[in-house]
């Protein structure tokens, strides 16, 4: 039997070496193919795909932010926040805001907190995964900043200066933080006004014997005195808030007339005058039942309460909203004011038939008043919020108010049924019955106070359908245009619109707060410098660039206007428009001297930056 010859040890070792080498080669190739096909990137290999400003770009306008777009997505917003991002121009470090990560998880942006100087700018970045990089761009911004202080200004006969500007904007000061105090005082104002109106209305409709009770007279008089004092404080604090004056200065009623010139301010002053006039009835409640004075008393009281429906006067709302607001205020005042009179006067102890009749009559009338309150309040919310009832702050507060009011429906009908059953047999008002009724009324008043708290909060918010009306300038401007988008709304006015010295007015309508507010003028003509104006506004208001040579248009033709700003949520979408500037004609040297116009001293002028 034959056998194969045995392999030698040398051949075995050779085969083993060859086989191992083939395995290593195959494994290395598979690793390379897998690395090529895999969608992930190894740690520390992320790179930039683009940026703004771009690498090696020559920037003639100062950038407001840095924008870096990476090839691979970043894992979380914390990566952008903690990344090492820096900017240095001409050897000087430039301040940057906190880096923000975009929704695509690839774009990182950071606002510049100062204007970069001219020269070579280097942007460096470093990610937590050890990816690093840098790029350069050139800043060719020639900065020439002129800030004119607040001094006495007299318009001369120099015909190159536009003398149409007859208005000035005072220096913007930080408003005192009194909004919370005003909100609390507003709730007290509503309660006291409804106490006066509702108490006297209940006397007219259900309790003619009321003015013969000393406790009722004292209640109405104290309510009136407290209401006048509360409204006086509200007017003082509102003036203080809008003018940034001291508390003692704002106590002067003449300051109200010069400061509260908006629609809501005028209504507030008119309301104070009506409340003060109602002292004629409140001090002598019997005049509400006297046939010779009843019409005057009812008219005065109704006008006082109707002013609560005109709190949004001056905003762009439908006229029907004011009518609904007045009817809503009247019904609420009768209902809540009647409850307060029951709680503090009628149900404080036992009584005769007149008190029983007053309670029975009010239990019937209050159902009608409550129904009108629900109907008019719901219509108001619809007109002011419409489809944004759940997406706006005002709308959500309205829904909360409706829920709170709906709870009172059960309390109201339970109170009515209890009253009718208790006095069905003609029984008198005993001390025990008065205590039980007073407890039910107090519970209902608690919910009513919560509803008034929400109402005070709603008045301080801006509903989607109520847009603030524009404050027209007091002088004539050759160019005026409103620019707006979803979050940004500005009105820009300019005169005379000729080459040379110009004057301008910038009014911010939206948003409520802004930073880095700038207006840029860029000529389309090649070879001429542009202008950047840093507007010193951080909230709603207007700023004036006076015609004193600070703002000069040096070439005729079409100029591009770009308006930018930032908020706490990021950069606002840029507003843009164009203006046609014409060549100023030669003006005669001999002119008739016009009257000298003296402007107020408090004039704040924005910085003007000339850009090549």
C-alpha positions in Angstrom: 0.0 0.0 0.0 1.6 3.2 -1.2 1.6 6.5 0.9 2.2 10.1 -0.1 5.5 11.5 0.9 5.5 13.6 4.1 5.9 17.4 3.7 9.0 18.8 5.1 8.9 21.4 7.9 10.2 24.1 5.7 7.3 23.8 3.3 4.9 24.0 6.2 6.4 27.2 7.5 6.3 28.8 4.0 2.7 28.0 3.5 1.8 29.5 6.9 3.7 32.7 6.2 2.1 33.1 2.7 -1.4 32.5 4.2 -0.9 35.0 7.0 0.3 37.7 4.5 -2.8 37.2 2.3 -5.1 37.6 5.4 -3.4 40.8 6.4 -3.6 42.2 2.9 -7.3 41.3 2.6 -8.1 42.7 6.1 -6.4 46.1 5.3 -8.3 46.4 2.0 -11.6 45.7 3.7 -10.8 48.3 6.3 -10.1 50.9 3.7 -13.3 50.1 1.7 -15.3 50.3 4.9 -13.8 53.6 5.8 -14.6 55.0 2.4 -18.2 53.8 2.4 -19.0 54.7 6.0 -21.1 57.9 6.6 -19.3 58.9 9.9 -16.1 60.8 10.3 -13.3 60.1 12.6 -12.8 62.3 15.6 -10.9 65.5 14.9 -11.5 65.7 11.1 -14.4 68.1 10.8 -13.7 71.0 8.4 -15.3 74.2 7.1 -17.2 74.2 3.8 -18.0 77.9 3.7 -18.1 81.0 5.9 -19.3 84.6 6.0 -17.2 86.6 5.6 -15.6 84.1 3.2 -11.9 83.2 3.3 -9.7 85.8 1.6 -12.6 88.2 1.1 -12.1 91.9 1.2 -14.9 93.4 3.4 -15.9 97.0 2.8 -18.9 97.0 5.2 -18.4 96.0 8.8 -19.8 92.5 9.4 -22.4 92.2 12.2 -21.7 88.5 12.7 -19.4 85.5 11.9 -21.0 82.5 10.2 -19.2 79.2 9.9 -20.7 76.2 8.0 -19.1 72.8 8.8 -19.0 69.7 6.7 -20.3 67.4 9.4 -23.2 68.1 11.8 -22.3 69.0 15.4 -23.7 66.8 18.0 -25.5 69.4 20.2 -25.9 73.2 20.7 -23.4 72.9 23.6 -20.7 72.1 21.1 -21.1 75.5 19.5 -21.4 77.2 22.8 -18.1 75.7 24.1 -16.1 75.9 20.9 -13.1 78.1 20.8 -14.1 80.9 18.4 -12.0 84.1 18.2 -11.5 87.0 15.8 -8.5 89.3 15.7 -8.1 92.2 13.2 -4.8 94.0 12.7 -3.6 92.4 15.9 -6.5 93.6 17.9 -9.0 91.1 19.4 -12.6 91.8 18.4 -15.4 90.9 20.9 -17.9 88.2 19.9 -21.2 87.2 21.3 -22.1 83.6 22.3 -21.9 81.2 19.4 -25.3 79.8 18.3 -26.0 76.5 16.4 -28.4 76.6 13.5 -31.3 74.2 13.0 -29.2 72.3 10.4 -26.6 71.5 13.1 -23.9 72.6 10.7 -24.1 76.4 10.9 -22.5 78.3 13.8 -23.0 82.0 14.1 -21.7 84.6 16.5 -22.6 88.3 16.6 -19.8 90.9 16.7 -20.1 93.1 19.7 -17.8 95.8 18.2 -16.8 97.0 14.8 -13.5 95.4 13.6 -10.7 97.7 12.7 -9.2 97.8 9.2 -6.5 95.3 8.4 -6.0 91.5 8.2 -8.6 89.6 10.2 -8.0 86.1 11.4 -10.8 83.8 12.5 -9.8 80.7 14.6 -12.0 77.9 15.8 -11.6 74.7 17.7 -14.2 72.0 18.3 -14.3 69.7 21.4 -13.5 66.8 19.1 -10.1 68.4 18.5 -11.0 69.7 15.0 -9.3 73.1 14.5 -8.9 75.6 11.7 -8.6 79.2 10.8 -9.1 81.5 7.8 -8.4 85.1 6.9 -10.3 88.0 5.5 -9.4 91.6 5.0 -11.3 94.5 6.6 -11.2 97.6 4.4 -13.5 99.7 6.6 -12.3 103.2 7.1 -14.0 104.3 10.3 -14.8 107.9 10.9 -17.1 108.2 13.8 -18.7 111.5 14.7 -20.9 111.9 17.8 -22.3 115.3 18.5 -23.2 116.1 22.1 -26.3 117.6 23.4 -25.8 121.4 23.0 -27.9 124.4 22.2 -28.5 124.5 18.4 -29.7 127.4 16.4 -30.5 127.0 12.7 -28.5 129.5 10.7 -29.1 130.9 7.2 -26.7 128.3 5.7 -28.8 127.0 2.8 -26.9 123.7 2.7 -28.5 122.7 6.0 -32.0 121.3 5.8 -34.1 123.6 8.0 -37.3 121.5 7.7 -36.4 119.5 10.8 -38.4 121.0 13.6 -38.4 118.0 15.9 -35.9 116.5 18.2 -35.9 113.2 20.1 -34.6 113.4 23.7 -31.8 111.2 25.0 -33.1 107.6 25.5 -33.0 106.8 29.2 -33.7 103.5 30.8 -37.3 103.5 32.0 -38.0 102.8 35.7 -39.1 99.3 36.5 -42.6 100.1 37.8 -44.7 97.9 35.5 -45.4 95.4 38.2 -46.6 98.1 40.6 -48.8 99.6 37.9 -50.3 96.1 37.2 -51.3 95.7 40.9 -52.7 99.2 41.1 -54.7 98.5 37.9 -56.4 95.6 39.6 -57.3 97.8 42.6 -58.5 100.5 40.1 -60.9 98.0 38.5 -62.3 96.8 41.8 -62.8 100.4 43.2 -64.5 101.6 40.0 -66.8 98.6 39.9 -67.6 99.2 43.6 -68.8 102.7 42.8 -70.7 101.9 39.7 -72.1 98.5 40.8 -73.1 99.8 44.2 -75.0 102.8 42.9 -76.5 100.8 40.0 -77.8 98.3 42.5 -79.3 101.2 44.5 -81.1 102.4 41.3 -82.4 99.0 40.1 -83.0 97.0 43.3 -82.4 98.9 46.6 -83.8 102.4 46.6 -83.6 102.4 50.4 -79.8 102.1 50.3 -78.9 105.8 50.7 -80.7 105.9 54.1 -78.1 103.5 55.5 -75.1 105.1 57.0 -72.9 102.0 56.3 -73.8 102.2 52.6 -72.9 106.0 52.4 -69.6 105.4 54.1 -68.8 102.4 51.8 -69.4 104.5 48.6 -67.5 107.5 49.9 -64.4 105.4 50.9 -64.5 103.6 47.6 -64.5 106.9 45.7 -61.6 108.4 47.7 -59.5 105.2 47.3 -60.3 105.1 43.5 -59.1 108.8 43.0 -55.9 108.1 45.0 -55.2 104.9 43.0 -55.8 106.5 39.7 -53.5 109.4 40.7 -50.7 107.0 41.5 -51.3 105.1 38.2 -51.0 108.3 36.2 -47.9 109.4 38.1 -46.1 106.0 37.7 -47.1 105.8 34.0 -45.7 109.3 33.4 -42.6 108.3 35.3 -42.3 105.1 33.2 -42.7 106.9 29.8 -40.5 109.9 30.5 -38.0 108.5 32.9 -38.6 111.5 35.2 -38.4 111.4 39.0 -41.4 110.4 41.1 -41.8 113.9 42.5 -41.8 115.5 39.1 -44.4 113.1 37.8 -46.8 114.0 40.6 -47.5 117.2 38.8 -50.7 116.8 36.7 -49.3 119.2 34.1 -46.6 116.6 33.4 -49.4 114.1 32.5 -50.8 116.4 29.9 -47.4 116.9 28.2 -46.2 113.2 28.5 -49.3 111.0 28.1 -50.1 112.0 24.5 -50.8 108.5 23.2 -54.4 107.2 22.8 -54.2 105.1 26.0 -52.7 108.0 27.9 -55.4 110.4 26.9 -58.1 107.8 27.9 -56.3 107.4 31.3 -56.4 111.2 31.9 -60.1 111.4 30.8 -60.9 108.5 33.1 -59.3 110.2 36.1 -61.4 113.4 35.3 -64.6 111.3 35.2 -63.8 109.4 38.4 -63.2 112.8 40.2 -66.5 114.1 38.8 -68.3 111.0 40.1 -67.6 112.4 43.6 -70.7 114.5 43.0 -72.8 111.3 43.2 -70.6 109.2 45.4 -70.6 111.7 48.2 -74.4 112.1 48.1 -75.7 108.7 46.9 -79.3 109.8 47.2 -78.8 111.8 44.0 -78.8 108.5 42.1 -82.5 108.1 43.0 -83.6 111.7 42.8 -85.6 112.1 39.6 -84.1 115.6 39.0 -80.5 114.3 39.1 -80.8 110.6 38.2 -80.2 111.0 34.5 -77.0 113.0 35.1 -75.8 110.6 37.7 -76.4 107.5 35.5 -74.7 109.2 32.5 -71.6 110.2 34.5 -71.2 106.7 36.1 -71.7 105.0 32.7 -69.1 107.2 31.0 -66.6 106.5 33.8 -66.9 102.7 33.4 -67.1 102.8 29.6 -63.6 104.2 29.5 -62.3 100.8 30.5 -63.3 99.6 27.0 -61.1 102.2 25.4 -57.7 101.1 26.9 -56.4 100.1 23.5 -57.2 103.5 21.9 -54.4 104.3 19.4 -53.8 100.7 18.4 -54.9 99.3 15.0 -58.0 97.5 16.2 -61.6 97.4 14.8 -63.9 100.1 16.0 -66.4 97.4 17.1 -63.9 96.3 19.6 -64.3 99.5 21.5 -68.1 99.2 21.6 -67.8 95.6 22.8 -65.3 96.7 25.4 -67.6 99.4 26.8 -70.6 97.0 27.0 -68.3 94.4 28.6 -67.1 96.9 31.2 -70.6 97.9 32.1 -71.9 94.4 32.6 -68.8 93.3 34.6 -69.1 96.5 36.8 -72.7 95.8 37.6 -72.1 92.2 38.4 -68.9 92.5 40.5 -69.9 95.8 42.0 -73.2 94.3 43.1 -71.4 91.4 44.7 -69.1 93.7 46.6 -72.1 95.7 47.9 -73.8 92.6 49.1 -70.7 91.3 50.8 -69.7 94.6 52.5 -73.1 96.3 53.2 -76.3 94.3 52.7 -75.3 90.9 54.1 -73.3 92.1 57.2 -76.2 91.2 59.5 -80.0 90.6 59.7 -82.4 93.0 58.0 -85.9 93.7 56.8 -87.9 93.2 53.6 -85.9 95.9 51.7 -82.7 93.8 52.0 -84.5 90.6 51.0 -85.9 92.4 47.9 -82.4 93.7 47.1 -80.9 90.2 47.3 -83.7 88.7 45.2 -83.5 91.4 42.5 -79.8 91.2 42.2 -79.8 87.3 41.9 -82.0 87.8 38.8 -80.2 90.7 37.3 -76.8 89.2 37.8 -77.6 86.3 35.5 -78.3 88.7 32.6 -75.2 90.7 33.4 -73.1 87.6 33.6 -74.4 86.4 30.2 -73.5 89.7 28.6 -70.1 89.5 30.2 -69.4 86.1 28.7 -70.7 87.0 25.2 -68.9 90.3 24.9 -65.7 88.9 26.4 -65.6 86.0 24.0 -66.2 88.3 21.0 -63.4 90.6 22.1 -60.9 87.7 22.4 -61.9 86.6 18.9 -61.5 90.1 17.4 -58.1 90.7 19.1 -56.6 87.2 18.7 -58.5 85.3 16.0 -56.6 82.2 15.0 -53.7 83.1 17.3 -55.7 82.4 20.4 -53.4 79.6 21.5 -50.1 80.8 19.9 -50.0 84.3 21.4 -49.6 85.4 25.0 -52.7 87.5 24.9 -54.8 84.7 23.5 -53.6 82.2 26.1 -54.5 84.6 28.9 -57.9 85.0 27.3 -58.5 81.3 27.3 -57.4 81.2 31.0 -59.9 84.0 31.7 -62.7 82.2 30.0 -62.0 79.0 32.0 -62.0 81.0 35.3 -65.2 82.8 34.3 -66.9 79.5 33.3 -66.3 78.1 36.8 -68.3 81.0 38.2 -71.3 79.9 36.1 -72.0 77.1 38.5 -71.5 79.4 41.6 -73.8 82.0 40.1 -76.7 79.6 39.4 -76.2 77.9 42.7 -76.4 81.3 44.4 -79.6 82.2 42.5 -81.3 78.9 43.3 -80.3 79.1 47.0 -81.7 82.7 47.3 -85.0 81.8 45.6 -85.5 78.7 47.8 -84.5 80.6 51.0 -86.9 83.5 50.4 -89.7 81.6 48.6 -92.0 81.7 51.7 -91.4 85.4 52.3 -89.0 84.9 55.3 -86.8 87.7 56.5 -83.1 88.0 56.3 -81.8 86.4 59.5 -78.3 86.6 60.8 -77.6 83.0 60.0 -79.0 83.3 56.5 -77.0 86.5 55.9 -73.8 84.7 57.0 -74.5 81.8 54.6 -75.2 84.1 51.7 -72.2 86.2 52.4 -69.9 83.2 52.3 -71.3 82.2 48.9 -70.8 85.8 47.6 -67.3 85.9 49.0 -66.3 82.7 47.1 -67.7 84.2 43.8 -65.8 87.5 44.5 -62.6 85.5 44.8 -63.0 84.1 41.3 -64.0 87.6 40.1 -60.7 89.0 41.5 -58.7 86.3 39.7 -60.5 87.3 36.4 -59.6 91.0 37.0 -56.0 90.0 37.7 -55.9 88.2 34.3 -57.6 91.2 32.7 -54.9 93.5 34.1 -52.2 91.2 32.7 -53.9 91.1 29.3 -54.0 94.9 29.1 -50.2 95.0 29.4 -49.8 92.5 26.5 -50.0 93.0 22.7 -52.7 91.0 21.0 -51.9 89.9 17.4 -54.6 92.0 15.9 -53.8 95.1 17.8 -50.8 96.7 16.0 -49.4 100.0 17.4 -50.2 102.9 15.1 -47.3 104.8 13.6 -46.4 108.1 15.2 -46.2 110.5 12.3 -43.2 112.9 12.4 -44.0 116.5 13.3 -42.0 117.8 10.3 -42.2 117.3 6.6 -39.8 114.7 5.1 -39.1 114.3 1.4 -38.8 110.5 1.7 -40.7 108.3 4.2 -41.2 104.5 4.0 -42.3 101.8 6.3 -40.3 98.5 6.1 -41.4 95.4 7.8 -41.2 91.6 8.0 -42.5 89.0 10.5 -40.3 90.3 13.4 -38.9 93.6 12.3 -40.8 96.9 11.6 -39.1 100.2 11.0 -40.2 103.6 9.6 -37.4 105.6 8.0 -37.8 109.3 7.0 -35.2 111.5 5.2 -35.0 115.0 3.8 -34.2 116.7 1.5 -33.1 113.7 -0.5 -30.4 115.7 -2.4 -26.7 115.4 -2.4 -25.0 117.1 0.5 -26.2 117.4 4.0 -29.4 115.5 4.9 -31.4 114.8 8.0 -33.2 111.6 9.0 -35.6 110.0 11.4 -35.6 106.3 12.3 -38.6 104.9 14.2 -38.6 101.4 15.6 -42.0 99.8 15.9 -41.1 96.1 16.4 -39.5 94.3 18.2 -39.9 95.7 21.7 -36.1 95.2 22.4 -33.2 95.4 20.0 -29.4 95.5 20.0 -26.9 96.5 17.3 -29.5 98.6 15.5 -27.9 100.0 12.4 -28.9 101.7 9.1 -26.6 101.4 6.1 -26.6 103.6 3.0 -24.7 102.1 0.1 -24.4 103.9 -3.2 -24.8 101.9 -6.4 -22.3 104.2 -8.1 -18.8 102.5 -8.2 -16.0 104.1 -6.2 -18.0 106.0 -3.6 -18.1 105.3 0.1 -21.2 104.1 2.0 -22.5 105.2 5.4 -23.4 103.3 8.5 -25.5 104.9 11.2 -25.5 103.3 14.7 -29.0 104.0 16.0 -28.9 104.5 19.9 -32.2 102.6 20.5 -32.6 99.5 22.6 -36.4 99.5 22.7 -39.4 101.0 20.8 -38.9 104.7 19.9 -37.4 107.1 17.4 -34.0 108.6 16.8 -33.1 111.8 14.9 -30.0 112.5 12.8 -30.1 116.3 12.6 -29.2 118.2 9.5 -25.9 119.6 11.0 -23.5 117.9 8.6 -23.3 114.6 10.4 -25.1 112.8 7.6 -24.0 113.6 4.1 -24.9 111.9 0.8 -22.0 112.5 -1.6 -23.2 111.2 -4.9 -26.5 111.3 -6.9 -28.2 108.2 -8.1 -29.7 105.1 -6.4 -28.7 104.3 -2.9 -29.4 101.0 -1.2 -30.7 101.1 2.4 -30.2 98.2 4.7 -31.5 98.1 8.3 -30.2 95.4 10.6 -30.5 94.5 14.3 -30.3 91.6 16.7 -32.4 90.3 19.6 -31.9 87.8 22.3 -33.0 85.1 19.9 -30.6 86.0 17.1 -30.2 88.3 14.2 -33.3 89.9 12.7 -33.9 89.5 9.0 -32.5 92.5 7.2 -34.9 95.2 5.9 -33.9 96.7 2.6 -35.1 99.4 0.2 -33.7 102.0 -2.2 -33.8 105.8 -2.5 -33.1 108.0 -5.5 -30.8 110.9 -4.5 -30.8 113.8 -7.0 -28.0 116.4 -7.5 -28.4 119.5 -5.5 -28.9 122.5 -7.7 -26.7 125.6 -7.3 -28.2 127.8 -4.7 -28.0 131.6 -4.7 -25.6 133.2 -2.3 -27.9 136.0 -1.4 -30.9 134.8 0.5 -33.5 136.4 2.8 -32.7 135.7 6.4 -35.4 133.4 7.9 -36.5 133.5 11.5 -34.1 131.9 13.9 -35.5 128.6 15.2 -34.2 127.3 18.5 -34.3 123.6 19.2 -34.4 121.9 22.6 -31.1 121.0 24.1 -31.7 117.2 24.6 -30.9 115.8 21.2 -29.2 112.5 20.8 -27.4 111.9 17.5 -26.4 108.4 16.4 -22.9 107.6 15.3 -22.2 108.0 11.6 -19.5 105.7 10.0 -18.2 106.4 6.6 -17.5 103.2 4.6 -15.4 103.1 1.4 
